[in-house]
Amino acid sequence: MAAVTFGRTCIDAELIVFDKDGTLIDFHHLWGRRAETGVEALVTQLDGGIELRQEIYRALGYDCAARRTRSNSPYSTAPIEELGVIAASVVYQYGIDWHDAMNHVRTTFCLALQNPPTADLIVPRGNVKALFHELGTRGIKIAVATTDSRAGTEQALQLLGVQHLLIDLKCGDDPGTRKPDPRVLHELATSADVDPRKVVMVSDTIGDLRMARDADAHAIAITGGAGADEELTQFANASIVSLNEIGAWD
């Protein structure tokens, strides 16, 4: 067992579960560009105007002017398939048959979100590779739980150079339970042969922090991501601004 510090808070941890977007990598840099690419492609295909574009952004919870995702919005937490349904619902309200609306969304908006990320879109929130190596050296097991697709997640982890350092990975399009169901953490703890009370969840969203508390795990907030900083701290055992604030020793 090793002691792990998160800022000034020390926790005896055996498994640390990291969210991906907003935690390991900059959420707004990656998903802001994806949102704009996908919505533009959808609106162009439909010959829509600024009103349709604004309604889609509003429904998703993305502020195009500020290029920021609103805290606790669908776009900050929901899997891609659910985001597609939200976008299609807006298109349907503009007079497009539901079947056609879904087809338009799948071939434009969802496709843009599902495309594997390129290196220019991956901005780490600290020295992820060095951190994972240090934790592994100290005997701390590492997993990632995300609502993003498995293909996109694996590509991002490869670009970060850390995929081989994980003991498990939970993605939004995997069968079975997914975030924010606390069973996700219970299943990860079981597969790692770890007591849930020795599990730490690091995330930038309230849903993940609540999930950790419901699973009797520790909740660590990383600010500056998709969640509002002042809200995150209410649900966390501690908060950090960068992954570089995490350290471990025997």
N, C-alpha and C positions, 0 to 999 in steps of 0.2 A: 504494500500500500504506500502511496506517496501523498504528500501534502501539496495541494495546488492552490496558488494564490490567484485571485481575480481582483485586480486592483489591490485594495488593502484587506480583502476578505480571504481567509484561508479555509479550505474545505478538504477533508479526507475523501478523495474521489478514486473510483476504480474504472469508471466509464464516463467519458465526456461526449455528449451528442451535440453536434453543431448543426444549426440551420445553415443553408447555403447562401441564398440571396439576401443581402443586407447584413450578413454575419461574416461569412468567409470572403465574400466579394461585395463590391459597391452595388447596391440594388438599383439606385436611380440611373447610374451610368448604363447598365445593361438593359433594364426593363423599360426605361424611358424611351430609348431608341427603338426597342422592339414595338412598344405601343404605337409610336408615331408611324413606323414603317407599316405595321399591320392595319391601322385605322386608315391611313392614306390609301393603301391598296384597296381596301374594302370600299371606301367612299368613291374612289375613282372608277371601280368596276360598276358601281351602281349609278354613276353619273350624278352623285349626290352633291350637296353644297355644304356650306359652313354650318348650317343648323344641324344637319345629320351628324356631321363630324363632332360638333360640340356635345350633342346628346349622347353619343357613344362614349366619349371621354367622361362625361358626367356620370353615366351609369357604371362605368368601370371604377371611377374614383381616381382619375388621373387629371392633373392640372397641366394642360399643355403649355400655357403661358409661362408657368414657373418651372416646368419640366420636372415636376415632383409628383409622387404618388401619395394620396391622402392616407393618413393612419387608419387602420382597421377597415380599409376599403376592400372590395372584392379583388382589385388588381394587386393588392399587397399580400393577399393570403390564399386566394382560391386557385385550384388546379386549372390548367388550360381549358379542359373540356367545359368547365363551368363558366369560365370567362367567355367562351364561344357562345354559350346559351344566352348570356347577358347581352352580348353584342347583337345576336340574332333577334332577341326580343325587341331591341330598339329598331332594327331594320324592319321587323314585322309591323311595328306601329306606324311605320312610314308607308304602309300599303303593299309590302312584298309578301307573297304567300310564304307560310312558315317553312315548307320544304325548300323552297328556293332561297329563303333567307339563310337557312342553315348551310346550304351548299355554297353560297357566296362567302359566308363567314369562314367555313372550313378551308376554302381554296385561297383565301387572302389573309385575313386576320390570324387565324389559328396557325396557318403555315408559317407566318412570320415569327410567331412566338415559339414554334417548335424547331425552327432551324437551329442546328448546333451552333453554339457561340464561337466566335472567332477571337483570337488573342487580344485584339484591340478593344473588345468589350469586357474583358475580364480584368478588373482592377481589385487586387486583394486588399483586405482591410487589416494589413499587418503582414509580418513574415510568416505566412501560413506553413510553408514547408519546414522551416526551422522549428516552429512551434510543435508541429506534429511529430517531428523527429525527436524532440526533447521529451515530449509526453510518452512516446513509445519507449524510449530509453529508460524512463522512470517506471515503466510497467503500467502506464495508464492506457486503457483501451479507448479507441476513437471510432465514432460512427457519425454518419450524416443522415438527417431526416429533413426532407424537403417536399413541397407540393409541386415542384417542377417535374418534368418528364425524366425518365431514366436516361434516355439518350442524351438529352441536353446536360443533365447532371454529370454523367460520366465524362462527357467532353470537357466540361468546366474543370472537373477534378484532375483530368489529365493535363490540362493547360496549367493548372496550379502545381502539378508534379506530386500529388499526394494520394492518388487513388489507391495505390498499393499499400498505403499505411493504414487503411480503414479495416475494421473487423466486420462492419455491416453497413448497409445503405438502404434507406427507405425512401421511395419516390412516389410522386402523386399519381402515376399511372400504374403502379404495382397492384396486383390483386390483394385483397384483404384490407386490413385497417390502414388508415393514413391519418396524418395530422389534421386536426388537433385532438384526435382520440388518444386518451392517456394510455390505451393498450399498446400504442406504438412504442412508448418507452418501456413498458413492461416486457414486450416481446424482444426489444433490443437487450434489455437487462438479462432476460432468460438465455438468449443466444450467447451472451458474453459471460454467463454464469456469475452474475453480479447482483447483489442486493439492490433493489430500486433506490434505497436510501443512500447508496454510494454512487448514484448517477447524477450528473450535472447536465442541464440543458442550457445551451448558450444560443440566444436568439435576439432578433430585433423586433419581434412582434408579441403583442399581448397574448394572442392565442396560444403560442408556444409556451409562454411563461405560465399561463394558467394550466396548460396541459401538464407541465412539470409538477406543479403543486398538487394537482389531482392524482398524479402518479407517485406522490411521496418522494419526488426527486428535488434536487436543488435547481433554482431558476436564476440564471445570470443574464442580465440585459446588456446588450451592446447598443449604445445610442448612435444616432446619425444614420439609421437605416429607414425602413418603411414605417416604423412605429413612432409616435410622438414621444419625445424623451421624457416629459413629465408624467406621462401615463405609464410608461414602462417601469419606472422606478417603484411604482406602487405595488407591482406584482413580483418583484425580483428580490432575491437575497442580497444581491450586490449588482452594481452596474459598472461597465467599462466603456471606453470610447474607442479602443483599438484592441485587436488580438494580441498586440505586443505587451498588454498589461497582464497576460496570463503567464504564469511560471510554475515550475514544479521542482521539488527536491525530495530526496528520500527521508 
